[in-house]
Amino acid sequence: MLNAQQEQLIEATAPVVAEHLDAITQRFYPLMFERYPSVASLFNAAHQHSGAQQRALAGAVLAYVQLRQDPARARDVLGIVVEKHVSLGIQPDQYPIVGECLMAAIGEVLGDALTPEIADAWGALYQELADLLIDLERQRYDAFAQQPGGWYGLRRFRIAATRQESAVIRSFVLEPEDGGAVAEHAPGQYIGVRFMIDGEPVYRHYSLSDIPNGRGYRISVKREAEGRASRHLHDALAVGDTLDLLPPAGELTLKEGSEPLLLVSGGVGQTPMLPLARQALAQGRKVVYLHAALDARHHAFREEVEALRKAHPSRLEAVAIHEQGDAADHTGRIDRELLRRYLPEDKPRCYFVGPQGFMSAIDKALAELGIDESRRHYEHFGPSRPLDVA
């Protein structure tokens, strides 16, 4: 706990740190990777190059500074950080590494303005944040491990089956090598995966694209031309090969209620929508399912969605939108008018996942159509950031 003097120093210097936070986070990651090369495998290089990881860290620090006097609200806001950490298996002994390098980066950027007293105050603030995250993550690890079929840390799975879903998306059915049961996940969640590529560990997380069955998990992954992990999964691994999984995580889960749902996806953003649709239909809810793809070749899960529609003809409306070609219900892109046309009545809940620009446009259009922020749900595949970030 910070003492009174430290509290005053944080309050006085927070605007200065906030002003320089982008520069601090830009310096922090290279510094950490230089001092502790082993942690680099936990981070996606593409997110480093794009600046998404740096913005996510800056946002988390600012959010905590602003909300720390309201512990309940702070825990709620930090929930998404906890979920990402759980999918990577982050452990308490990694927090001192972050603290050391973060304070070093602050010192380099602020220079002589960072007095020993100010440094001590910010170090204490970081430790307070670290202790909170460690506690929240321990609770998540324990809760998952205590479920039937749960586990701590990494668990080896083998690829039991694969299916090509589109020109670039392939599904992988993963079953535990030990033959035991697997814990259930909440539809909409993702799972952490550790690959060994050229003798180095590489961590990623992928949406679970099917409902829980107690036997295994299904992930459906787009092959990215520059994606180290996705290329390895598509090009080097086959049925019978193994990889390591971490606990399922994520907060894009179905809210309780009976109101209708609007599910909107772009490209591989469809992967969490499929299990959400299945869960909602099993509960007797109405679902409008809008999916946007480049063209017919890039439209994944079309047969699966059609089978769902036939099984629930009065409650599932599936709409395909292709940018090119004429093999869809609409040609072009999802815009406000199209959303208005298909938006269910009776205060629907809206879930949407896709590229950053896609989600920003959907969020803006839904807001203009009168959908309250509390009923608009989305999740980033990479580091989380505001939807209005260009």
C-alpha positions in Angstrom: 0.0 0.0 0.0 1.3 3.4 -0.9 1.9 5.9 1.9 0.5 9.4 2.0 3.6 11.0 0.4 3.6 8.5 -2.4 -0.1 9.0 -3.1 0.6 12.8 -3.4 3.5 12.2 -5.7 1.5 9.9 -8.0 -1.3 12.4 -8.2 1.1 15.3 -8.9 3.2 13.4 -11.6 0.5 11.3 -13.3 -0.1 13.9 -16.0 3.6 14.0 -16.8 3.9 10.3 -17.0 0.7 10.1 -19.1 2.1 12.7 -21.5 5.2 10.6 -22.0 3.6 7.1 -21.7 3.8 6.3 -25.4 7.5 7.0 -25.4 7.9 5.0 -22.2 6.1 1.9 -23.6 8.0 2.2 -26.9 11.3 2.0 -24.9 10.0 -0.6 -22.5 9.6 -3.6 -24.8 13.1 -3.4 -26.5 14.7 -2.9 -23.1 12.9 -6.0 -21.7 13.7 -8.2 -24.6 17.4 -7.1 -24.5 17.7 -7.9 -20.8 15.4 -10.9 -20.7 15.3 -12.5 -24.2 13.3 -15.5 -22.9 10.2 -13.4 -22.5 10.1 -12.3 -26.1 8.3 -15.6 -27.1 5.2 -14.5 -25.1 4.7 -11.6 -27.5 3.5 -11.5 -31.1 6.1 -9.6 -33.1 3.5 -8.3 -35.5 1.7 -6.6 -32.6 5.0 -5.0 -31.6 5.7 -3.6 -35.0 2.1 -2.2 -35.3 2.3 -0.5 -31.9 -0.8 -2.4 -30.7 1.1 -4.0 -27.8 2.5 -0.7 -26.6 -0.9 1.0 -26.8 -2.5 -1.8 -24.8 0.1 -1.5 -22.0 -0.3 2.3 -21.9 -4.0 1.9 -21.7 -3.9 -0.6 -18.9 -1.5 1.6 -16.9 -3.6 4.7 -17.4 -6.8 2.9 -16.5 -5.4 1.6 -13.3 -4.1 5.0 -12.2 -7.5 6.5 -12.8 -9.5 3.7 -11.2 -7.3 2.4 -8.3 -9.4 4.2 -5.7 -12.4 2.1 -6.8 -11.0 -1.5 -6.4 -14.2 -3.2 -7.7 -14.2 -1.1 -10.8 -10.4 -1.6 -11.3 -10.8 -5.4 -11.1 -13.5 -5.3 -13.6 -11.5 -3.2 -16.1 -8.4 -5.3 -15.6 -10.4 -8.4 -16.3 -9.4 -8.4 -20.0 -5.7 -8.2 -19.0 -6.2 -11.2 -16.7 -7.8 -13.2 -19.5 -4.9 -12.5 -21.9 -2.4 -13.4 -19.2 -4.2 -16.7 -18.4 -4.0 -17.7 -22.0 -0.2 -17.1 -21.9 0.3 -18.8 -18.5 1.8 -15.7 -17.0 3.4 -16.5 -13.6 4.2 -14.3 -10.5 8.0 -14.5 -11.0 7.6 -12.7 -14.3 6.2 -9.5 -12.8 9.5 -8.3 -11.3 11.0 -8.5 -14.8 8.3 -6.2 -16.1 8.6 -3.8 -13.1 12.4 -3.5 -13.4 12.2 -2.7 -17.1 9.2 -0.4 -16.9 10.9 1.7 -14.2 14.1 1.7 -16.3 12.2 2.9 -19.3 10.5 5.6 -17.2 13.9 6.7 -16.0 15.3 6.9 -19.5 12.4 8.9 -20.9 11.9 11.3 -17.9 15.6 11.7 -17.1 16.4 14.0 -14.1 12.7 14.7 -13.6 12.4 11.2 -12.1 13.7 11.9 -8.6 14.3 8.9 -6.2 11.1 9.8 -4.3 9.0 9.8 -7.5 10.6 6.6 -8.7 9.8 4.9 -5.3 6.2 6.1 -5.6 5.7 4.7 -9.1 7.5 1.5 -8.2 5.1 1.1 -5.3 2.2 1.7 -7.7 3.4 -0.9 -10.1 3.8 -3.4 -7.3 0.2 -2.7 -6.2 -1.0 -3.4 -9.7 1.2 -6.5 -10.0 -0.1 -7.9 -6.7 -3.7 -7.4 -7.9 -3.1 -9.1 -11.2 -1.3 -12.0 -9.5 -4.2 -12.5 -7.2 -6.8 -12.4 -9.9 -4.8 -14.7 -12.1 -4.2 -17.2 -9.3 -8.0 -17.3 -8.8 -8.5 -18.1 -12.5 -5.9 -20.8 -12.6 -7.2 -22.5 -9.5 -10.8 -22.3 -10.6 -10.0 -23.9 -14.0 -7.7 -26.6 -12.5 -10.4 -27.7 -10.1 -12.9 -28.3 -12.8 -13.3 -31.9 -14.1 -10.8 -32.1 -16.9 -8.9 -29.0 -15.8 -5.2 -28.6 -15.4 -2.4 -26.2 -14.3 0.1 -24.8 -16.8 0.7 -26.6 -20.1 -1.0 -29.7 -21.3 0.0 -31.7 -24.4 -2.7 -32.2 -27.1 -2.5 -33.9 -30.4 -4.2 -33.0 -33.6 -7.0 -35.5 -34.1 -8.5 -34.1 -37.3 -8.4 -31.2 -39.6 -10.8 -29.6 -42.1 -10.2 -26.9 -44.7 -13.0 -24.3 -44.1 -12.1 -21.8 -46.7 -9.2 -20.8 -49.0 -7.2 -19.6 -45.9 -9.0 -21.0 -42.8 -8.5 -24.5 -41.5 -10.0 -26.2 -38.4 -7.9 -28.3 -36.0 -9.6 -30.7 -33.6 -7.3 -31.1 -30.6 -7.5 -34.0 -28.1 -5.4 -34.5 -25.0 -2.5 -36.8 -25.4 -3.1 -38.4 -22.0 -6.6 -39.5 -23.1 -8.3 -37.8 -20.2 -11.3 -35.5 -20.2 -11.0 -31.8 -20.9 -12.7 -29.0 -19.0 -15.5 -27.1 -20.5 -15.1 -23.6 -21.8 -17.6 -20.8 -22.3 -18.6 -20.4 -25.9 -16.9 -17.3 -27.3 -13.6 -17.9 -25.4 -10.2 -18.5 -26.8 -7.3 -20.8 -25.8 -3.6 -20.3 -25.4 -1.3 -22.4 -27.6 2.4 -23.0 -27.3 4.3 -24.1 -30.4 7.9 -25.1 -30.7 9.2 -23.6 -33.9 12.9 -24.0 -34.7 13.6 -25.0 -31.1 12.0 -21.8 -29.7 8.6 -21.5 -27.9 6.0 -19.4 -29.6 2.8 -18.4 -27.9 -0.5 -17.5 -29.5 -4.2 -17.7 -28.6 -7.0 -18.8 -30.9 -10.8 -18.7 -30.6 -12.5 -22.0 -29.8 -14.8 -22.4 -32.7 -17.1 -25.1 -31.3 -19.2 -25.6 -28.2 -17.6 -27.7 -25.4 -17.9 -31.5 -25.6 -15.6 -32.8 -22.8 -13.3 -34.6 -25.3 -11.3 -31.9 -27.0 -11.2 -28.4 -28.5 -11.5 -27.0 -32.0 -9.6 -24.0 -33.2 -10.0 -22.6 -36.7 -7.0 -20.6 -37.8 -6.4 -18.3 -40.8 -3.1 -18.8 -42.5 -1.4 -15.4 -42.5 1.3 -14.9 -45.2 3.6 -13.3 -42.6 2.3 -15.2 -39.6 5.0 -17.3 -38.0 2.6 -19.4 -35.9 -0.2 -19.7 -38.4 2.1 -20.8 -41.2 3.7 -23.4 -38.9 0.3 -24.7 -38.0 -1.0 -24.9 -41.6 2.3 -25.9 -43.3 4.2 -28.0 -40.8 1.7 -29.7 -38.5 -0.7 -32.6 -39.5 -2.9 -35.1 -37.8 -1.0 -36.9 -35.1 1.3 -34.0 -34.3 1.3 -32.4 -30.9 1.2 -28.9 -29.3 0.7 -27.5 -25.8 -2.4 -25.8 -24.6 -3.0 -23.4 -21.7 -6.4 -22.7 -20.0 -9.3 -21.2 -22.1 -9.9 -17.5 -21.4 -11.8 -14.5 -22.7 -14.8 -12.4 -21.8 -16.7 -12.4 -25.1 -19.3 -14.8 -23.6 -23.1 -14.9 -23.8 -24.8 -12.6 -21.4 -27.8 -14.2 -19.5 -31.2 -13.3 -20.8 -33.8 -14.0 -23.4 -33.3 -11.0 -25.7 -32.5 -11.7 -29.4 -28.9 -11.6 -30.7 -27.2 -9.9 -33.6 -23.9 -11.6 -34.4 -21.7 -9.8 -36.9 -18.3 -11.1 -38.1 -15.7 -10.3 -40.7 -13.3 -13.0 -42.0 -11.9 -15.2 -39.3 -13.8 -13.2 -36.8 -16.5 -15.8 -37.3 -14.8 -18.3 -35.1 -16.2 -17.1 -31.7 -19.6 -16.4 -33.3 -20.3 -20.1 -34.2 -20.3 -21.3 -30.6 -22.2 -18.2 -29.4 -24.9 -18.9 -32.0 -25.1 -22.6 -31.0 -25.4 -21.7 -27.3 -28.1 -19.0 -27.9 -30.2 -21.3 -30.2 -30.0 -24.1 -27.6 -31.5 -21.6 -25.1 -34.3 -20.8 -27.4 -33.2 -17.3 -28.4 -33.5 -15.7 -31.8 -30.2 -15.1 -33.6 -29.4 -12.9 -36.7 -26.1 -14.0 -38.0 -24.3 -11.6 -40.4 -21.0 -12.7 -41.9 -18.8 -10.7 -44.3 -16.1 -12.4 -46.4 -14.0 -11.4 -49.4 -15.8 -13.9 -51.7 -17.2 -17.4 -51.8 -13.7 -19.0 -51.6 -13.0 -17.1 -48.4 -16.3 -17.7 -46.8 -15.7 -20.3 -44.0 -18.3 -22.5 -42.2 -21.0 -21.9 -44.8 -22.3 -25.5 -44.6 -22.2 -25.5 -40.8 -24.2 -22.3 -40.6 -26.7 -23.6 -43.1 -27.2 -26.8 -41.1 -27.9 -24.7 -38.1 -30.4 -22.6 -40.0 -32.2 -25.8 -41.2 -32.3 -27.1 -37.6 -33.7 -23.7 -36.3 -35.6 -22.2 -39.3 -37.7 -19.9 -37.2 -35.0 -18.6 -34.9 -31.8 -18.3 -37.0 -31.5 -15.9 -39.9 -28.1 -16.2 -41.6 -27.0 -13.5 -44.0 -23.8 -13.6 -46.2 -22.1 -10.5 -47.4 -19.3 -10.7 -50.0 -17.1 -7.9 -51.2 -16.8 -9.6 -54.6 -18.9 -12.0 -56.7 -22.6 -12.8 -56.6 -22.7 -15.9 -54.4 -24.1 -14.1 -51.4 -27.2 -12.4 -50.1 -25.5 -9.0 -50.5 -22.4 -7.7 -52.3 -20.3 -5.0 -50.8 -19.7 -4.3 -47.1 -21.8 -4.2 -43.9 -22.9 -0.6 -43.4 -25.4 1.1 -41.1 -28.3 0.6 -43.5 -27.7 -3.1 -43.8 -27.4 -3.4 -40.0 -30.7 -1.4 -39.6 -32.4 -3.8 -42.0 -31.5 -6.9 -40.0 -31.3 -5.5 -36.5 -33.8 -7.5 -34.3 -36.3 -5.6 -32.3 -36.7 -5.8 -28.5 -33.3 -4.4 -27.5 -31.0 -7.0 -28.9 -27.5 -7.8 -27.7 -24.9 -7.3 -30.5 -21.6 -9.2 -30.7 -19.1 -8.4 -33.4 -15.5 -9.5 -34.2 -13.2 -8.8 -37.1 -10.4 -6.5 -38.2 -9.9 -3.3 -36.3 -11.5 -1.1 -38.9 -14.4 -3.4 -39.3 -15.2 -3.4 -35.6 -14.9 0.4 -35.4 -17.4 0.8 -38.2 -19.8 -1.7 -36.8 -19.6 -0.2 -33.3 -20.2 3.4 -34.7 -23.2 2.2 -36.8 -24.8 0.3 -33.9 -24.4 3.4 -31.7 -26.1 5.5 -34.3 -28.9 3.0 -34.5 -29.6 3.4 -30.8 -27.8 0.3 -29.4 -26.5 1.2 -25.9 -22.8 0.6 -25.2 -23.8 -2.0 -22.6 -25.3 -4.1 -25.4 -22.4 -3.9 -27.8 -19.8 -6.6 -27.2 -16.6 -7.2 -29.1 -13.1 -8.6 -28.6 -9.7 -8.1 -30.2 -7.7 -11.1 -31.4 -4.6 -9.2 -30.5 -3.9 -6.6 -27.7 -7.0 -4.8 -26.7 -7.4 -1.1 -27.5 -10.1 1.4 -28.0 -12.2 0.9 -31.2 -11.5 4.5 -32.3 -7.8 3.9 -32.5 -6.7 4.2 -36.1 
